[in-house]
Amino acid sequence: MQLTHRFTVPLDPAEAWRVLIDIERIAPCMPGARLEEVDGDEYRGAVKVKVGPITAQYRGVVRVVKQDRPAGRMVLVAEGRDVKGQGTAGATITATLSGDGGVTEVGVVADLTITGKVAQFGRGVLGDVSERLLARFVENLEATVLAADEPAGAVAAGDRTPSAPEAGPAPADRAASPRTVAAPDSAAVDLLGAAGPALLRRFVPVAAAGVVALVLLRVLRSARSRR
């Protein structure tokens, strides 16, 4: 399925690019996500999701496969697998940046493939969920990364090469070998809560039909027992 979203960040396009291409810096802003290891343009970690009483954890990798800074376009590929082997998730994500002055609009197109329990929600519910999660991501981004004392896009001394290349966020010191990231554990994303009205519209009629079926079944059993 394909999901399309748009959001804005209060930065000019050049600064917005530097922030959004820095996956390590913005990963903690995504609900349920935890970055664990960086290897060049490859980012490994985990995402936790909760569906009612069931909590699933996907472990996987995100790769930056294409960067076109002049055009403001980046492509990422994400692959994950449920740690209990009960489903997989994969996505090709294309983000485009455009704007003028101090505001940049970001368009996101995700070609998504999901198997397992989470797949039961379907495109409509997953679209609503992803829209809400993206809104939370932007809120977290503004409250942490963009509100930090150091200017957005600045780098810590000794962590990166001061003049990072235009083509990407992986300087030589990062690309040398896999590097472990010390990140706190993240709370699971509650998909039922995030889905809100969209989920209710879809599953309440199904639940009602199930209740009716159970009542009819009991009536039939009662009638048979009296014969």
C-alpha positions as protocol buffer text, in pm:
chain_id: "A"
residue {
  index: 1
  type: MET
  ca { x: 0 y: 0 z: 0 }
}
residue {
  index: 2
  type: GLN
  ca { x: 109 y: 359 z: -54 }
}
residue {
  index: 3
  type: LEU
  ca { x: 74 y: 630 z: 208 }
}
residue {
  index: 4
  type: THR
  ca { x: 122 y: 1001 z: 137 }
}
residue {
  index: 5
  type: HIS
  ca { x: 172 y: 1276 z: 395 }
}
residue {
  index: 6
  type: ARG
  ca { x: 288 y: 1637 z: 415 }
}
residue {
  index: 7
  type: PHE
  ca { x: 420 y: 1844 z: 704 }
}
residue {
  index: 8
  type: THR
  ca { x: 612 y: 2167 z: 756 }
}
residue {
  index: 9
  type: VAL
  ca { x: 915 y: 2260 z: 963 }
}
residue {
  index: 10
  type: PRO
  ca { x: 1007 y: 2617 z: 1062 }
}
residue {
  index: 11
  type: LEU
  ca { x: 1341 y: 2616 z: 879 }
}
residue {
  index: 12
  type: ASP
  ca { x: 1464 y: 2723 z: 540 }
}
residue {
  index: 13
  type: PRO
  ca { x: 1511 y: 2430 z: 296 }
}
residue {
  index: 14
  type: ALA
  ca { x: 1890 y: 2411 z: 336 }
}
residue {
  index: 15
  type: GLU
  ca { x: 1869 y: 2394 z: 715 }
}
residue {
  index: 16
  type: ALA
  ca { x: 1572 y: 2155 z: 702 }
}
residue {
  index: 17
  type: TRP
  ca { x: 1778 y: 1922 z: 483 }
}
residue {
  index: 18
  type: ARG
  ca { x: 2066 y: 1918 z: 730 }
}
residue {
  index: 19
  type: VAL
  ca { x: 1830 y: 1831 z: 1014 }
}
residue {
  index: 20
  type: LEU
  ca { x: 1615 y: 1569 z: 842 }
}
residue {
  index: 21
  type: ILE
  ca { x: 1903 y: 1383 z: 676 }
}
residue {
  index: 22
  type: ASP
  ca { x: 2065 y: 1339 z: 1018 }
}
residue {
  index: 23
  type: ILE
  ca { x: 1886 y: 1013 z: 1098 }
}
residue {
  index: 24
  type: GLU
  ca { x: 2076 y: 956 z: 1420 }
}
residue {
  index: 25
  type: ARG
  ca { x: 1971 y: 1292 z: 1556 }
}
residue {
  index: 26
  type: ILE
  ca { x: 1604 y: 1274 z: 1468 }
}
residue {
  index: 27
  type: ALA
  ca { x: 1540 y: 902 z: 1530 }
}
residue {
  index: 28
  type: PRO
  ca { x: 1445 y: 953 z: 1897 }
}
residue {
  index: 29
  type: CYS
  ca { x: 1165 y: 1185 z: 1782 }
}
residue {
  index: 30
  type: MET
  ca { x: 977 y: 897 z: 1616 }
}
residue {
  index: 31
  type: PRO
  ca { x: 731 y: 736 z: 1861 }
}
residue {
  index: 32
  type: GLY
  ca { x: 822 y: 378 z: 1950 }
}
residue {
  index: 33
  type: ALA
  ca { x: 1160 y: 386 z: 1773 }
}
residue {
  index: 34
  type: ARG
  ca { x: 1504 y: 325 z: 1919 }
}
residue {
  index: 35
  type: LEU
  ca { x: 1829 y: 357 z: 1724 }
}
residue {
  index: 36
  type: GLU
  ca { x: 2093 y: 104 z: 1832 }
}
residue {
  index: 37
  type: GLU
  ca { x: 2372 y: 102 z: 1574 }
}
residue {
  index: 38
  type: VAL
  ca { x: 2504 y: 315 z: 1288 }
}
residue {
  index: 39
  type: ASP
  ca { x: 2715 y: 183 z: 1002 }
}
residue {
  index: 40
  type: GLY
  ca { x: 2769 y: 452 z: 739 }
}
residue {
  index: 41
  type: ASP
  ca { x: 2432 y: 516 z: 572 }
}
residue {
  index: 42
  type: GLU
  ca { x: 2279 y: 215 z: 750 }
}
residue {
  index: 43
  type: TYR
  ca { x: 2085 y: 263 z: 1074 }
}
residue {
  index: 44
  type: ARG
  ca { x: 1981 y: -39 z: 1283 }
}
residue {
  index: 45
  type: GLY
  ca { x: 1732 y: -42 z: 1563 }
}
residue {
  index: 46
  type: ALA
  ca { x: 1390 y: -145 z: 1687 }
}
residue {
  index: 47
  type: VAL
  ca { x: 1030 y: -25 z: 1680 }
}
residue {
  index: 48
  type: LYS
  ca { x: 767 y: -131 z: 1933 }
}
residue {
  index: 49
  type: VAL
  ca { x: 396 y: -128 z: 1854 }
}
residue {
  index: 50
  type: LYS
  ca { x: 103 y: -223 z: 2074 }
}
residue {
  index: 51
  type: VAL
  ca { x: -227 y: -362 z: 1946 }
}
residue {
  index: 52
  type: GLY
  ca { x: -461 y: -393 z: 2244 }
}
residue {
  index: 53
  type: PRO
  ca { x: -293 y: -635 z: 2489 }
}
residue {
  index: 54
  type: ILE
  ca { x: -42 y: -749 z: 2227 }
}
residue {
  index: 55
  type: THR
  ca { x: 297 y: -579 z: 2199 }
}
residue {
  index: 56
  type: ALA
  ca { x: 513 y: -648 z: 1895 }
}
residue {
  index: 57
  type: GLN
  ca { x: 873 y: -544 z: 1843 }
}
residue {
  index: 58
  type: TYR
  ca { x: 1024 y: -511 z: 1500 }
}
residue {
  index: 59
  type: ARG
  ca { x: 1402 y: -516 z: 1463 }
}
residue {
  index: 60
  type: GLY
  ca { x: 1545 y: -393 z: 1138 }
}
residue {
  index: 61
  type: VAL
  ca { x: 1744 y: -146 z: 939 }
}
residue {
  index: 62
  type: VAL
  ca { x: 1695 y: 183 z: 756 }
}
residue {
  index: 63
  type: ARG
  ca { x: 1925 y: 263 z: 464 }
}
residue {
  index: 64
  type: VAL
  ca { x: 1970 y: 599 z: 295 }
}
residue {
  index: 65
  type: VAL
  ca { x: 1983 y: 489 z: -69 }
}
residue {
  index: 66
  type: LYS
  ca { x: 1958 y: 820 z: -252 }
}
residue {
  index: 67
  type: GLN
  ca { x: 2030 y: 1182 z: -170 }
}
residue {
  index: 68
  type: ASP
  ca { x: 1981 y: 1475 z: -406 }
}
residue {
  index: 69
  type: ARG
  ca { x: 2039 y: 1786 z: -200 }
}
residue {
  index: 70
  type: PRO
  ca { x: 1997 y: 2041 z: -483 }
}
residue {
  index: 71
  type: ALA
  ca { x: 1657 y: 1889 z: -565 }
}
residue {
  index: 72
  type: GLY
  ca { x: 1571 y: 1842 z: -198 }
}
residue {
  index: 73
  type: ARG
  ca { x: 1495 y: 1472 z: -242 }
}
residue {
  index: 74
  type: MET
  ca { x: 1599 y: 1172 z: -35 }
}
residue {
  index: 75
  type: VAL
  ca { x: 1503 y: 803 z: -53 }
}
residue {
  index: 76
  type: LEU
  ca { x: 1521 y: 560 z: 237 }
}
residue {
  index: 77
  type: VAL
  ca { x: 1450 y: 188 z: 250 }
}
residue {
  index: 78
  type: ALA
  ca { x: 1336 y: 31 z: 578 }
}
residue {
  index: 79
  type: GLU
  ca { x: 1309 y: -339 z: 655 }
}
residue {
  index: 80
  type: GLY
  ca { x: 1200 y: -500 z: 980 }
}
residue {
  index: 81
  type: ARG
  ca { x: 1093 y: -833 z: 1124 }
}
residue {
  index: 82
  type: ASP
  ca { x: 889 y: -913 z: 1432 }
}
residue {
  index: 83
  type: VAL
  ca { x: 1126 y: -1060 z: 1694 }
}
residue {
  index: 84
  type: LYS
  ca { x: 882 y: -1350 z: 1747 }
}
residue {
  index: 85
  type: GLY
  ca { x: 867 y: -1424 z: 1375 }
}
residue {
  index: 86
  type: GLN
  ca { x: 501 y: -1325 z: 1347 }
}
residue {
  index: 87
  type: GLY
  ca { x: 527 y: -1059 z: 1079 }
}
residue {
  index: 88
  type: THR
  ca { x: 742 y: -833 z: 868 }
}
residue {
  index: 89
  type: ALA
  ca { x: 738 y: -469 z: 766 }
}
residue {
  index: 90
  type: GLY
  ca { x: 911 y: -293 z: 480 }
}
residue {
  index: 91
  type: ALA
  ca { x: 891 y: 49 z: 320 }
}
residue {
  index: 92
  type: THR
  ca { x: 1050 y: 262 z: 52 }
}
residue {
  index: 93
  type: ILE
  ca { x: 1020 y: 620 z: 173 }
}
residue {
  index: 94
  type: THR
  ca { x: 1069 y: 919 z: -57 }
}
residue {
  index: 95
  type: ALA
  ca { x: 1086 y: 1264 z: 101 }
}
residue {
  index: 96
  type: THR
  ca { x: 1093 y: 1589 z: -94 }
}
residue {
  index: 97
  type: LEU
  ca { x: 1164 y: 1931 z: 53 }
}
residue {
  index: 98
  type: SER
  ca { x: 1042 y: 2260 z: -90 }
}
residue {
  index: 99
  type: GLY
  ca { x: 996 y: 2607 z: 43 }
}
residue {
  index: 100
  type: ASP
  ca { x: 1096 y: 2968 z: 47 }
}
residue {
  index: 101
  type: GLY
  ca { x: 1223 y: 3167 z: 341 }
}
residue {
  index: 102
  type: GLY
  ca { x: 1197 y: 3021 z: 689 }
}
residue {
  index: 103
  type: VAL
  ca { x: 942 y: 2745 z: 628 }
}
residue {
  index: 104
  type: THR
  ca { x: 992 y: 2416 z: 445 }
}
residue {
  index: 105
  type: GLU
  ca { x: 718 y: 2179 z: 334 }
}
residue {
  index: 106
  type: VAL
  ca { x: 812 y: 1812 z: 341 }
}
residue {
  index: 107
  type: GLY
  ca { x: 625 y: 1562 z: 126 }
}
residue {
  index: 108
  type: VAL
  ca { x: 651 y: 1196 z: 223 }
}
residue {
  index: 109
  type: VAL
  ca { x: 547 y: 901 z: 6 }
}
residue {
  index: 110
  type: ALA
  ca { x: 583 y: 557 z: 163 }
}
residue {
  index: 111
  type: ASP
  ca { x: 536 y: 234 z: -30 }
}
residue {
  index: 112
  type: LEU
  ca { x: 453 y: 4 z: 260 }
}
residue {
  index: 113
  type: THR
  ca { x: 442 y: -375 z: 288 }
}
residue {
  index: 114
  type: ILE
  ca { x: 324 y: -534 z: 615 }
}
residue {
  index: 115
  type: THR
  ca { x: 248 y: -892 z: 718 }
}
residue {
  index: 116
  type: GLY
  ca { x: 128 y: -1032 z: 1051 }
}
residue {
  index: 117
  type: LYS
  ca { x: -102 y: -887 z: 1317 }
}
residue {
  index: 118
  type: VAL
  ca { x: -52 y: -522 z: 1226 }
}
residue {
  index: 119
  type: ALA
  ca { x: -163 y: -592 z: 867 }
}
residue {
  index: 120
  type: GLN
  ca { x: -522 y: -648 z: 988 }
}
residue {
  index: 121
  type: PHE
  ca { x: -577 y: -273 z: 1007 }
}
residue {
  index: 122
  type: GLY
  ca { x: -573 y: -214 z: 632 }
}
residue {
  index: 123
  type: ARG
  ca { x: -483 y: 98 z: 435 }
}
residue {
  index: 124
  type: GLY
  ca { x: -746 y: 332 z: 579 }
}
residue {
  index: 125
  type: VAL
  ca { x: -657 y: 273 z: 943 }
}
residue {
  index: 126
  type: LEU
  ca { x: -281 y: 257 z: 880 }
}
residue {
  index: 127
  type: GLY
  ca { x: -303 y: 586 z: 691 }
}
residue {
  index: 128
  type: ASP
  ca { x: -476 y: 750 z: 987 }
}
residue {
  index: 129
  type: VAL
  ca { x: -227 y: 597 z: 1232 }
}
residue {
  index: 130
  type: SER
  ca { x: 76 y: 707 z: 1030 }
}
residue {
  index: 131
  type: GLU
  ca { x: -68 y: 1061 z: 1000 }
}
residue {
  index: 132
  type: ARG
  ca { x: -102 y: 1083 z: 1378 }
}
residue {
  index: 133
  type: LEU
  ca { x: 243 y: 936 z: 1441 }
}
residue {
  index: 134
  type: LEU
  ca { x: 396 y: 1177 z: 1192 }
}
residue {
  index: 135
  type: ALA
  ca { x: 228 y: 1465 z: 1378 }
}
residue {
  index: 136
  type: ARG
  ca { x: 383 y: 1340 z: 1702 }
}
residue {
  index: 137
  type: PHE
  ca { x: 720 y: 1313 z: 1529 }
}
residue {
  index: 138
  type: VAL
  ca { x: 701 y: 1676 z: 1416 }
}
residue {
  index: 139
  type: GLU
  ca { x: 596 y: 1786 z: 1766 }
}
residue {
  index: 140
  type: ASN
  ca { x: 890 y: 1597 z: 1920 }
}
residue {
  index: 141
  type: LEU
  ca { x: 1125 y: 1735 z: 1655 }
}
residue {
  index: 142
  type: GLU
  ca { x: 1024 y: 2093 z: 1734 }
}
residue {
  index: 143
  type: ALA
  ca { x: 1036 y: 2036 z: 2111 }
}
residue {
  index: 144
  type: THR
  ca { x: 1381 y: 1874 z: 2113 }
}
residue {
  index: 145
  type: VAL
  ca { x: 1603 y: 1906 z: 1806 }
}
residue {
  index: 146
  type: LEU
  ca { x: 1475 y: 2243 z: 1683 }
}
residue {
  index: 147
  type: ALA
  ca { x: 1452 y: 2388 z: 2033 }
}
residue {
  index: 148
  type: ALA
  ca { x: 1805 y: 2283 z: 2132 }
}
residue {
  index: 149
  type: ASP
  ca { x: 2045 y: 2553 z: 2243 }
}
residue {
  index: 150
  type: GLU
  ca { x: 2288 y: 2474 z: 1961 }
}
residue {
  index: 151
  type: PRO
  ca { x: 2168 y: 2574 z: 1613 }
}
residue {
  index: 152
  type: ALA
  ca { x: 1991 y: 2300 z: 1420 }
}
residue {
  index: 153
  type: GLY
  ca { x: 2240 y: 2115 z: 1205 }
}
residue {
  index: 154
  type: ALA
  ca { x: 2537 y: 2204 z: 1429 }
}
residue {
  index: 155
  type: VAL
  ca { x: 2765 y: 1915 z: 1525 }
}
residue {
  index: 156
  type: ALA
  ca { x: 2932 y: 1821 z: 1848 }
}
residue {
  index: 157
  type: ALA
  ca { x: 3310 y: 1857 z: 1860 }
}
residue {
  index: 158
  type: GLY
  ca { x: 3487 y: 1529 z: 1792 }
}
residue {
  index: 159
  type: ASP
  ca { x: 3169 y: 1356 z: 1674 }
}
residue {
  index: 160
  type: ARG
  ca { x: 3178 y: 1454 z: 1309 }
}
residue {
  index: 161
  type: THR
  ca { x: 3395 y: 1610 z: 1048 }
}
residue {
  index: 162
  type: PRO
  ca { x: 3317 y: 1986 z: 1062 }
}
residue {
  index: 163
  type: SER
  ca { x: 3282 y: 2013 z: 685 }
}
residue {
  index: 164
  type: ALA
  ca { x: 3053 y: 1717 z: 617 }
}
residue {
  index: 165
  type: PRO
  ca { x: 3006 y: 1647 z: 245 }
}
residue {
  index: 166
  type: GLU
  ca { x: 2697 y: 1780 z: 73 }
}
residue {
  index: 167
  type: ALA
  ca { x: 2596 y: 1432 z: -46 }
}
residue {
  index: 168
  type: GLY
  ca { x: 2527 y: 1272 z: 290 }
}
residue {
  index: 169
  type: PRO
  ca { x: 2537 y: 1250 z: 668 }
}
residue {
  index: 170
  type: ALA
  ca { x: 2805 y: 980 z: 698 }
}
residue {
  index: 171
  type: PRO
  ca { x: 3153 y: 1130 z: 750 }
}
residue {
  index: 172
  type: ALA
  ca { x: 3463 y: 913 z: 735 }
}
residue {
  index: 173
  type: ASP
  ca { x: 3478 y: 858 z: 1113 }
}
residue {
  index: 174
  type: ARG
  ca { x: 3123 y: 719 z: 1111 }
}
residue {
  index: 175
  type: ALA
  ca { x: 3168 y: 499 z: 806 }
}
residue {
  index: 176
  type: ALA
  ca { x: 3481 y: 323 z: 938 }
}
residue {
  index: 177
  type: SER
  ca { x: 3289 y: 56 z: 1134 }
}
residue {
  index: 178
  type: PRO
  ca { x: 2954 y: -9 z: 1301 }
}
residue {
  index: 179
  type: ARG
  ca { x: 2907 y: 217 z: 1601 }
}
residue {
  index: 180
  type: THR
  ca { x: 2676 y: 140 z: 1892 }
}
residue {
  index: 181
  type: VAL
  ca { x: 2431 y: 412 z: 1991 }
}
residue {
  index: 182
  type: ALA
  ca { x: 2341 y: 444 z: 2359 }
}
residue {
  index: 183
  type: ALA
  ca { x: 1970 y: 522 z: 2339 }
}
residue {
  index: 184
  type: PRO
  ca { x: 1705 y: 478 z: 2611 }
}
residue {
  index: 185
  type: ASP
  ca { x: 1434 y: 220 z: 2564 }
}
residue {
  index: 186
  type: SER
  ca { x: 1121 y: 361 z: 2400 }
}
residue {
  index: 187
  type: ALA
  ca { x: 758 y: 302 z: 2492 }
}
residue {
  index: 188
  type: ALA
  ca { x: 551 y: 98 z: 2248 }
}
residue {
  index: 189
  type: VAL
  ca { x: 325 y: 289 z: 2012 }
}
residue {
  index: 190
  type: ASP
  ca { x: -39 y: 219 z: 2099 }
}
residue {
  index: 191
  type: LEU
  ca { x: -194 y: 163 z: 1756 }
}
residue {
  index: 192
  type: LEU
  ca { x: -545 y: 139 z: 1898 }
}
residue {
  index: 193
  type: GLY
  ca { x: -505 y: 478 z: 2062 }
}
residue {
  index: 194
  type: ALA
  ca { x: -334 y: 629 z: 1760 }
}
residue {
  index: 195
  type: ALA
  ca { x: -598 y: 503 z: 1518 }
}
residue {
  index: 196
  type: GLY
  ca { x: -880 y: 673 z: 1709 }
}
residue {
  index: 197
  type: PRO
  ca { x: -1212 y: 719 z: 1521 }
}
residue {
  index: 198
  type: ALA
  ca { x: -1085 y: 547 z: 1206 }
}
residue {
  index: 199
  type: LEU
  ca { x: -1037 y: 223 z: 1396 }
}
residue {
  index: 200
  type: LEU
  ca { x: -1377 y: 250 z: 1565 }
}
residue {
  index: 201
  type: ARG
  ca { x: -1554 y: 312 z: 1234 }
}
residue {
  index: 202
  type: ARG
  ca { x: -1402 y: -3 z: 1090 }
}
residue {
  index: 203
  type: PHE
  ca { x: -1417 y: -250 z: 1378 }
}
residue {
  index: 204
  type: VAL
  ca { x: -1731 y: -157 z: 1576 }
}
residue {
  index: 205
  type: PRO
  ca { x: -1964 y: -296 z: 1301 }
}
residue {
  index: 206
  type: VAL
  ca { x: -1751 y: -612 z: 1290 }
}
residue {
  index: 207
  type: ALA
  ca { x: -1771 y: -649 z: 1668 }
}
residue {
  index: 208
  type: ALA
  ca { x: -2147 y: -591 z: 1660 }
}
residue {
  index: 209
  type: ALA
  ca { x: -2188 y: -859 z: 1395 }
}
residue {
  index: 210
  type: GLY
  ca { x: -1983 y: -1095 z: 1609 }
}
residue {
  index: 211
  type: VAL
  ca { x: -2209 y: -1035 z: 1909 }
}
residue {
  index: 212
  type: VAL
  ca { x: -2520 y: -1101 z: 1699 }
}
residue {
  index: 213
  type: ALA
  ca { x: -2366 y: -1424 z: 1567 }
}
residue {
  index: 214
  type: LEU
  ca { x: -2290 y: -1542 z: 1923 }
}
residue {
  index: 215
  type: VAL
  ca { x: -2648 y: -1467 z: 2037 }
}
residue {
  index: 216
  type: LEU
  ca { x: -2794 y: -1659 z: 1742 }
}
residue {
  index: 217
  type: LEU
  ca { x: -2561 y: -1950 z: 1809 }
}
residue {
  index: 218
  type: ARG
  ca { x: -2675 y: -1969 z: 2171 }
}
residue {
  index: 219
  type: VAL
  ca { x: -3041 y: -1955 z: 2069 }
}
residue {
  index: 220
  type: LEU
  ca { x: -2991 y: -2241 z: 1824 }
}
residue {
  index: 221
  type: ARG
  ca { x: -2810 y: -2449 z: 2082 }
}
residue {
  index: 222
  type: SER
  ca { x: -3087 y: -2386 z: 2335 }
}
residue {
  index: 223
  type: ALA
  ca { x: -3354 y: -2486 z: 2082 }
}
residue {
  index: 224
  type: ARG
  ca { x: -3168 y: -2809 z: 1996 }
}
residue {
  index: 225
  type: SER
  ca { x: -3127 y: -2903 z: 2362 }
}
residue {
  index: 226
  type: ARG
  ca { x: -3504 y: -2880 z: 2416 }
}
residue {
  index: 227
  type: ARG
  ca { x: -3582 y: -3125 z: 2138 }
}
